[in-house]
Amino acid sequence: MEAVEFSKALSDHQVNFVKANTIEKEFVSNARAWCDWITASGAGRGVELDQNATVATELAKSAVAVSEQLSEVRMAIDAQTLTGEYPRHIRNVLTTQLTQRQRMLQDMRALLEQSAPQFLQFKNSTAYKGDSYPDGIGKLGALLRVYEAPADTVGGALTELKTRYRLSGSGI
C-alpha cells in the first residue's frame, strides 16, 4: 500500500520536477554561453560591466528558482512515511540526487552573486583594462564544464516502483 501512496506522490510532483529540469537546462545553457563569452573576451568596459553585473544577478535568481522547485519535490518525497526497505531505498536515492543538484546550484548561485559587485568594482577602477573578469567567473566556468544535464530521476523511480510492485492504472 505504501508503494502505491509513494507512487502517487511521485506522480503528483513529476510535473514540478520536469519543470525544474527544463528551467535548469535553460539556466545552464545561458550561464555557459555568458561565462564562455566573458572568459574569452573579458568583462568589458563601461556599460558592458553594468550589463554583466545584471546578468550575473539574473542568473543567480534562476539558480534559486530551480533549487526552489527541486526543494518542493524533495519535501514531498521526504514527507512520505515509508517502512518497506525498497520504497525507502528509492526515496533515499532520490533525496541524495536532489540534494546534490541543489548543492551544485547553490555553488553556482554563490559564484554569480560574488561576481556581480566585482563587475561594478572594475568599472570604478582606473587600473582595470577590460580584459579580465571576476575570479568567480572562472570557477563558475569550471562547474559548468562538469555539469551533467539532469535525468528524469522521479520518472525513473516511479517506473521502478511500478515494475517492482506491478502497479498500473491512472489512479497512481
Secondary structure as UniProt FT lines:
FT   HELIX           2..41
FT   HELIX           47..78
FT   HELIX           85..123
FT   HELIX           135..146
FT   HELIX           153..165
FT   TURN            170..171
//
